[in-house]
């Protein structure tokens, strides 16, 4: 619902990720009926909604939906499966774009999930590209970058993967430090997100193995840990990590840490070899 030819200034990857999560969630729970996607723009705000004829839910259930790692109990949920992360990811991505998400639902009738974000109309007039006008900063993207996520908990890996993939990254996953070190030795990753405590080999030992040689020897490695308090950050940095990403994972914190690690001059990220 907008004027013909309207073009908006938004992050297409993040909007696409939100829509994919909302639509896939609706399709997953709708056995009979339909799923309807609607988009509307007005006054610099873009609203998207996905309405389904699924089982619906109570107000109490709806209030829990956007909590991280929360999934509504019940036979419908168990039958449909899934990690329960999709809606939390939508919330994080929407908030990162200055917006919010919500749901209206009636038990036995269906649900309407919606998001609203800031979206200014794009100016396409020739004057917008005049030589004396400063260029707009490019939107942050991870397109073409390969990132390794190492964590023994599937939900932690999946949440990080979806956030990073939403910005265009190609994400490879490892379930322990040994597997991470082997992958990093055989492939050149642009960045590694490493859990501190894993079976087989912990994050610190894995980092030492990566730094000992291999194609990702000089790749920046972020610690991915629940022990990310201000008092422990220096300890993680002292172990050789270039930054710390806390748990539970927040989209803004992850992307800020990734951007900072990737923006560091090569001279600061290179590991001297004997």
C-alpha positions in Angstrom: 0.0 0.0 0.0 2.0 2.9 -1.4 2.3 5.2 -4.3 3.4 3.6 -7.6 7.1 3.8 -8.2 8.0 4.5 -4.5 11.5 3.6 -3.5 12.6 3.4 0.1 16.0 3.7 1.8 16.1 0.5 3.9 18.5 -2.4 4.5 17.2 -5.0 2.1 19.0 -7.9 3.7 17.6 -7.2 7.2 14.0 -6.6 5.8 14.3 -9.8 3.8 15.4 -11.8 6.9 12.4 -10.4 8.9 9.9 -11.3 6.2 11.4 -14.8 5.7 11.1 -15.5 9.5 7.6 -14.2 9.8 6.3 -15.9 6.7 8.0 -19.2 7.4 6.6 -19.2 11.0 3.1 -18.5 9.7 3.3 -21.3 7.0 4.7 -23.7 9.6 1.7 -23.3 11.9 -1.1 -22.9 9.4 -2.5 -26.3 8.4 -5.8 -25.0 6.9 -6.6 -21.6 5.4 -4.2 -18.9 4.2 -1.2 -16.8 5.0 -1.4 -13.1 3.9 1.6 -10.7 3.6 0.9 -7.0 3.5 3.3 -4.0 3.3 2.4 -0.4 3.9 4.4 2.9 3.9 3.4 6.2 5.4 5.1 9.2 7.0 8.6 7.7 6.8 7.6 4.3 8.4 7.4 0.9 6.7 5.0 -1.6 8.2 4.9 -5.2 7.3 2.4 -7.8 8.5 1.8 -11.5 8.1 -1.7 -12.8 8.9 -2.4 -16.5 9.2 -5.4 -18.8 10.0 -3.3 -21.0 12.3 -4.2 -22.1 15.9 -3.7 -18.7 17.4 -2.7 -18.2 21.1 -3.6 -16.7 24.4 -2.5 -13.2 25.5 -0.1 -14.9 28.0 1.5 -17.0 25.2 1.8 -14.0 22.9 3.6 -12.0 25.6 6.4 -14.6 25.7 6.8 -15.0 22.0 9.6 -12.5 21.3 11.8 -13.6 24.2 15.1 -15.2 23.1 15.0 -19.0 22.9 11.3 -19.0 23.9 8.8 -21.2 22.1 5.2 -21.7 23.0 4.5 -25.2 24.5 1.8 -27.4 22.9 1.3 -30.1 20.4 1.1 -27.7 17.5 4.6 -26.4 18.3 6.1 -29.8 18.8 4.6 -31.0 15.5 5.9 -28.0 13.6 9.3 -28.1 15.2 11.9 -25.4 15.0 14.3 -23.6 17.3 12.0 -20.9 18.5 14.6 -18.3 17.5 12.9 -16.7 14.5 10.7 -14.2 16.3 13.5 -13.1 18.6 15.6 -12.5 15.6 12.9 -10.4 14.0 12.7 -8.3 17.2 16.5 -7.7 17.2 16.7 -6.8 13.5 13.7 -4.5 13.8 15.1 -2.7 16.8 18.5 -2.3 15.0 16.6 -0.4 12.3 14.8 1.9 14.7 11.6 -0.1 14.8 9.6 -2.7 16.7 7.5 -5.8 16.3 4.3 -7.1 17.7 1.5 -9.6 17.5 -2.3 -9.8 17.7 -3.8 -13.2 18.1 -7.0 -15.0 18.9 -6.9 -18.6 20.1 -8.5 -20.9 17.5 -8.7 -18.1 14.9 -5.2 -17.1 13.9 -2.5 -14.5 14.4 -1.2 -11.3 12.8 2.5 -10.6 13.3 3.8 -7.2 12.3 6.9 -5.1 12.3 7.5 -1.3 11.8 10.8 0.3 10.9 12.1 3.7 9.8 12.1 4.0 6.0 12.7 7.3 4.3 11.6 7.7 0.7 14.6 7.6 -1.6 15.2 10.8 -3.6 15.9 9.9 -7.3 16.1 13.4 -8.7 19.3 14.3 -10.6 20.1 17.0 -8.1 20.4 14.3 -5.4 23.6 13.1 -7.2 25.2 16.5 -7.7 29.0 16.6 -7.5 29.0 19.1 -4.6 26.8 17.0 -2.4 28.5 14.7 0.1 27.9 11.0 -0.6 25.7 9.1 1.8 27.6 6.6 3.9 27.2 3.0 2.5 25.0 0.7 4.5 26.9 -1.9 6.5 27.1 -5.2 4.8 28.9 -8.5 5.2 28.4 -9.6 1.6 31.1 -11.9 0.3 32.6 -12.5 3.8 33.1 -15.9 5.3 32.6 -16.2 9.0 33.1 -19.3 11.2 30.8 -19.6 14.3 32.1 -22.2 16.9 29.8 -23.1 19.8 28.6 -26.4 21.2 25.0 -25.3 21.7 22.9 -25.4 18.4 20.7 -22.5 19.5 23.7 -20.2 20.0 25.1 -21.1 16.6 21.8 -20.7 14.9 21.1 -17.3 16.4 24.5 -15.9 15.4 24.2 -17.5 12.0 20.9 -15.8 11.3 22.0 -12.4 12.4 25.2 -12.6 10.3 23.5 -14.1 7.3 21.0 -11.2 7.5 23.9 -8.9 6.6 25.0 -11.2 3.7 27.7 -13.3 5.4 28.4 -16.9 4.5 28.4 -18.7 7.8 30.2 -22.0 8.6 29.5 -23.7 11.9 31.7 -25.8 14.3 30.5 -27.7 17.3 33.7 -27.6 19.3 37.2 -26.0 19.4 38.9 -28.9 17.7 36.6 -28.7 14.7 36.9 -24.9 14.6 40.7 -25.2 14.5 40.6 -27.8 11.8 38.3 -25.7 9.6 40.3 -22.5 10.2 43.5 -24.3 9.2 42.1 -25.5 5.9 40.1 -22.4 5.0 40.6 -18.7 5.0 37.8 -17.1 7.1 37.3 -13.3 7.3 36.3 -13.6 11.0 35.7 -16.2 13.7 33.2 -16.1 16.5 34.4 -18.5 19.2 32.7 -19.9 22.3 35.0 -19.8 25.3 33.8 -23.1 26.8 33.3 -26.1 24.6 33.9 -29.9 24.8 36.9 -31.6 23.1 38.8 -28.3 23.0 37.9 -25.0 24.6 38.0 -21.6 22.8 41.3 -20.4 24.2 43.1 -23.6 23.2 41.4 -23.5 19.8 42.6 -19.9 19.3 46.2 -21.0 20.0 45.9 -23.8 17.5 44.6 -21.4 14.9 47.4 -18.9 15.5 50.0 -21.7 15.2 49.5 -21.9 11.4 47.0 -22.4 8.6 45.0 -20.3 6.2 43.1 -18.4 9.0 46.2 -17.8 11.2 45.8 -14.0 11.0 42.0 -13.9 11.1 40.4 -11.8 13.9 38.7 -14.0 16.5 35.9 -12.7 18.8 35.1 -14.4 22.1 31.5 -15.5 22.3 30.6 -16.0 25.9 28.2 -15.5 28.8 31.2 -14.3 30.8 31.3 -10.9 29.0 31.3 -8.6 32.0 33.3 -5.4 31.9 35.6 -6.9 34.5 36.5 -9.9 32.3 36.8 -8.2 28.9 40.5 -7.4 29.5 41.1 -11.1 30.4 39.6 -12.2 27.0 41.7 -9.7 25.1 44.7 -10.9 27.0 44.1 -14.4 25.7 44.3 -13.1 22.1 40.7 -12.4 21.2 40.1 -9.1 19.4 36.8 -8.5 21.1 34.0 -10.0 23.2 30.4 -10.8 22.2 28.1 -11.6 25.1 25.3 -14.1 25.6 22.3 -13.8 25.4 23.2 -12.5 22.0 22.0 -9.0 20.9 22.0 -8.1 17.2 23.4 -4.6 17.8 26.3 -5.8 20.0 27.2 -8.6 17.6 27.2 -6.4 14.5 29.1 -3.6 16.3 31.8 -6.1 17.4 32.1 -7.6 14.0 32.3 -4.2 12.3 35.0 -3.1 14.7 37.1 -6.3 14.2 36.8 -6.1 10.5 37.7 -2.3 10.4 40.9 -2.7 12.4 44.0 -2.0 10.2 45.7 -5.1 8.9 48.8 -4.2 10.8 46.9 -4.5 14.1 45.3 -7.8 13.1 48.3 -9.6 11.8 49.9 -12.2 13.9 53.7 -12.3 13.6 55.1 -15.6 12.6 58.5 -16.8 13.4 
